[in-house]
Amino acid sequence: MKLKIILFASILVILISGCAKPDHHPKNPKYEIDKPKKKYSKASKENLSKMVKKLQGKPYVWAAEGPTQFDCSGYTYYMYGSMGIEIPRVARNQAKKGKLIKQKDLKYGDLIFFDTTKRRTGKITHVGMYLGDGWFTHASTKKYEVTYSRLGKKYYKSRIKVCRRYLPPTLKSNEPIWNVSPNIRLSSSKKSNKKEPMTLISKNIKKEKVSRSRKHKLISMNGSYIQVGSYVNKPESSVIRKIELLGLPYEIIKFPKNGKFVNKLLIGPYNSANEAKSILSEVKRNINSGSFLVKID
């Protein structure tokens, strides 16, 4: 009986610790550097893409370099190290190595360094990896997780300090995985923004109508969404019709997957995850039971 109680208590501790959120700024950070194991035989866009997809949503933790939690430079250190490329561990030192490049020459895999201090002191305090078409991935100190963000967003655009390239010069990277197909154009009355990384194919209803029916403010390509499905071709018209009958806003975006593109059908955006969550059960019941929440920063 005593043994059963001990086993039960042990299992309970494991379950609780597994569900607990990590301390993003621990009192006693682990400053010993864990060098990542080489997982890939070569450095390539494809291998970087696999890691970007796998690590999306992993928590931000100061002084962590993986494999399950990261700070900003720990994230880039881990990805490059996993391909056998050694780079400095800290962002300010990463910004001193590699090939110096101009912002206009950024390609998939290049590192972008920022000054995120309030007074913009000129110090390098943050780093992310460029994905193409104006987007980058990083361990965000604002969202406290690994996420995607728009480089053209005023906050980031005004704080870029330097860009560096660590990928081998022999690697062909003229066609970044995140590149938008030039044949896709906006079907709405809005003009296409060439800097947007994920091409908007369609939006079904006017903003005014959606705001009245669902009482939420639309934010273009920034906010919480419900992903209904991912398609090699365009979504079935029957699925679109179901969304329209519910009076929900939707967008279809191009998204990279294993070096190719798929069309993701998203409902939203919403101001918060809770707002999107309030619609999720309705979407699962009436459109697709496999729908889930996603976030774009």
Secondary structure, 3 states (H helix, E strand, C coil): CHHHHHHHHHHHHHHHHHHCCCCCCCCCCCCCCCCCCCCCCCCCHHHHHHHHHHHCCCEECCCCECCCCECHHHHHHHHHHCCCCCCCCCHHHHCCCCEEECHHHCCCCCEEEECCCCCCCCCCCEEEEEEECCEEEEEECCCCEEEEEECCCHHHHCCEEEEEECCCCCCCCCCCCCCCCCCCCCCCCCCCCCCCCCCEEEECCCHHHHHHHHCCCCCCCCEEEEEEEEECCCCCHHHHHHHHHCCCCEEEEEEEECCEEEEEEEEEEECCHHHHHHHHHHHHHHCCCCCEEEEEC
